[in-house]
């Protein structure tokens, strides 16, 4: 087994069986000294955060599996805070589904929307490109640049909305409110599936108007480990 990717919040290893192992880390992203899952810069570590990411990803992948939404998840990994997943060809885009206006969306469209305004599961695509600040990309450009076919773009958009509706309901039952969530898709055996993780690192969740940290979301959903 050898490392093939060092990420901000996880490392990825290629296993001898052709699958990958994702190991979650305690690192957090943010702006300045403020933790923000939507940011691109690592600002430090929070003890236990990797464990929280691992447990939440297991829960959400289980939820998606029960609903028939395909992912690359295979099983819990042999290492602590790790999962085994199928190796996928990433489309290298983030599919963001916004339930409420927040963060960069408000900064871009502040003349038309206020923070917290409801949005109709609005879907945006961004390139996974830290150097350029993960720029927005329109659907026609995804097709024109051969990043994904029109059929795949439509599938990612519909699947993101379906998964978001499922997760929104799951959180609402526990008194929590989904603000926005991002997914990464990849191709496995010719099929587009949700890959990477689905955890507090990929979503904003509020309780009584306050955005929860990853460890707080874990406790609210799963209780203490």
N, C-alpha and C positions, 0 to 999 in steps of 0.2 A: 504494500500500500504506500502511495506517495502523494504528497500535496500537489494539487493542481491549481488551487486558487486561495488567495488570502484576502478575505473580505473585511469590511468594517466591523461586522458583528458575528461573523462565523468563518470558519475555514472549511475547505472542501478537499477531500482526498479521494483518489481513484483506487478502488479495491481490486484485488486480483480476480474477482469474479465478474468484473466489468461494471458493477454498480458503483455508486459514490457514497461516501460517508460525509455528512454535514455535522460539524462540531460547533456548537453555539458557545459564544464567548461573553464575558461580563462587560465588554465595551459598550458605550452608549454614544449616540450621535446627538448633536445639538448646535446651538448658536450661542457663542460666548460661554457662559456658565449655565445656560438653560437647556435642559434635556428636551429634545424634540425628535421624535421618530421620523419626521419628514425632512430632517436636515441631512447634509452629506458629509459633515465633518465629525470625526471622533473627538470627543471632548474629555473622555476619562472612562472610569469603570465604576460599576455598582455591584457590590458583592451579591451573588445569587441571581444576577440578571440573566446569565446564560442558562441557568436551570429553569428560570421562568419562561424564557423563549422556547426551550425544549418542550416543556410541559404544555404550553399553550399551542405550539405547532401540532403536537400529537392530538390535542383535543379538536382543533379546527380541521385537521386533515381527516379525522374520524367523522366529523360532522359532514364534510364534503363527500366522503365515501358513502355514508349512509344515504345521501341524497342522489347518488349516482353521478357526481361530478368528478371526472377523472383527474388524478394527480400523479406525481412520480413517486409518491411514498411507497416504501416496501415494508419496513419494520423498524423497531427500536434498534439502535446500534449497540455494539458490544462495549463501547466506551461510554463514559459518563457524559450526559448532555449531548447525545449524538443520535442521529437517525440514519438509516440506510435508505437510499432512493435510487431509482433508475437513472442512468446517465441520459441526459437530454441535450439536444441542440437548442440553446437558448436563442430566442428572437431578439434579445438584447433591447427590449423595450419594457417599460413599466406601464401597466394598465391601471389607472387610478379611477376609482369610483367614489364620487363625492355625494354624501347624503346631506351635509350642511357645508356652507361656505366657511373656509378656514385657511389660514396660512398663505401660501403663495397665490391661491385663487383670489383671495381678497386683495392682496397686493397688486395683482394684475388688473382686477376689475372693480376696484374700490369705488369708482363713480356709479356703479350699478348695483352693488351688493354690499351688505354689511356682514360682519362676522356672526356666524350662527344662523344666517338665513337658510331656510330649507332649499335643497336642490333635488331635482327629480332623478336621483341615481345617475347623475351626470358622469359620463365616461370621458376621460382624457388619456392620450397616449404621450409618453415621454421617452426619449432615448436614454439608455443607461450609459451616460457619458459624464463622469464627474468633472472632467476638465472644462466642459462647456455648460456645467450646471444642470445636467439632465434636461435638455431643451424639449419643449413641446414639439410634437410632430403631428401633422394632420393625417387623416386616414388615407387620402389619395397619395400622399408622399410615401407612406409605408408600402403601398402597392407599386408606385412608380420606381422606387429605389430597390425593389425586389427584397425588401425586408420580410414581407409576408404577403401571401395572396389575398385577394379580396375576400375569398371564402374564409380564410383564417382570421382576418381582421374582424369580420362579422361574428365569427365564432367566439373570439376572445372578448369582444364587447358584450355579447349576449351572456356568455358564461360568467363574466365579471359581475354583471347585474344580478344574475341568478344567485351566485355565491354571496353577494352582498345582501340580498334580501334574506337569505338563510341566516347569515351571521347577525344581521340587524335584529331579527326576531329572537335569536338565541340570547343576545345580549339584553334585549328589552325585557325578557322574562326575568332577568336578574337585576332589574333596575338600572341598567347601563344603556348608554346611548352611543351608537356608532356615528362618528363625524365623517371620516373618510377612510379609505383602505386602498392599498396598492397590491397588485398581483404581478407575478412574473410568469410568463408562459414559455414552454419549450416544446420541442417535437420529440416524441418517443414512438418509434415504429410507425412513422408517418402520421401520427395523431398529435394534435395540439393538446397539451395538458398543463395544469397549474403546477409550477415547480418552485424550488427554493423553500420558502417558509411562509406561514400565515400566523403571525404572532403580534405582540405589542410593538415589535419593530416595524411592522408593515401597516399599522392602523392607528388612528386616534380614537380613543374611547373616553367618554365623559361620564361623570357621576355627579348629579346636582350642579352641572355647569363647570366642573373642574376636570381637566384632562388628567387621566390616570397614568402613572408610571407603569412600566412593564410588570414590576413586582406587585404593584397594587392591583393591576388587572388580573394577575394570576390568583391572588388571594380572593378577589371578588368572585371569580369564576370557579376556581378549583379548591379553594381553601389552602391551608399551609401544607407544604410538602412533607 
